[in-house]
């Protein structure tokens, strides 16, 4: 799990996943300078990223987040006609835009 902090908002963003989408989200968070140490009392936002819909994996991540009282957002790539790397970049931009807007 990689930790990111949206500066000034007290929100740790933890990215779960190993595919194209998770990598693109990590790059975009770092590009925008949202990387850093989280505040000790911050409530983490977990981004569970997958290059395909994976209900079983998301179900377990949801259960763990509820137990730990953490916020979780599930994001997956849904257009199999698009190359995963291109689609991941566009989806990562959209997700990080939403995080940045919510923490501004």
N, C-alpha and C positions, 0 to 999 in steps of 0.2 A: 504494500500500500504506500503510495507517495502522498506526502502532505503538502498542501499549498495553503497560503493564507491570503485572502483578499484584504489588502492593506487598509487599516482603519475601520474595518467592519467587524472584527472579532470572529470571522467565519473561516474555519479550517475547511479546505476542500480536499477530500481524499479520493483519489482516482483508483478504481478497481478495474482490472482488465489487462490483457496482454496483446490485443489485436491492433488493427489499424486505427480504430476509433479512439481507444485509450491512449495510444501514442500521440495521435493528433491533438487530443484534448490537453495532454501534458505539455506539448510543445506550445500550444496557444496560450495556456495559462502562464508559462514561463516567458513567452514573447511579450505579454502584456504586463509583466512585472508583478504578477500575483503570487510569485513564489516567495516563501519566507516562513518564519516561525509563527505558529498560531498562538493566540493568547491562551493562558492557562485555563480560563473559565469559558472559553469559546465552545459552542456546540457545533460539532463537525457536520458538514454536508458531504455525504458520500455519493460519488458519481459511479454507478456500476455500468461499465461500458462493454458492449459486445458487438462484434461484427455481424451477428445474426441474432434473431429472436431466440432466447434461451430461457423459457419459463422455469425450468427446474433450478437452474443456477440463480436466477433472480429471486425465486421463492426463498431459497436459503439465505441470500444476502438480505432480503427484507426481514426475515425472522431475526437475524443477528442484529440488524439495525434497531429493530423494535426493542429487543432485549437491552441494548446499550443506550436506548433513548437518543438515537442519532437520526438526523434527517437523511433521507436517501432519495436519489433521483436515478431512474433507470433510463438508459439511452442505448438504442441499437440502430444499426443500419438496416434499412428496409427495402431498398431498391436493388434487386439482384442484377438488373440490367446495367448498372453503373459499375465502373471499376472501384473496388473497395477503397483504394488509397485516395481517389478523387472525392468520393462520397464522404469518406471519413473527415477530410479537411473541411468540407462545407458544413457538415454536422457539428464538428468541433467549434467552428466559428459561431454557429447559432447558439450552442450550449453556453459557451463562455460569454457571449453577448448577454444572455439572460442572467448569468451569474453577476456580471459586472453591473448590469442595470439594477438588479435587486440589492446590491451592496453599496450602491452610490448614495 
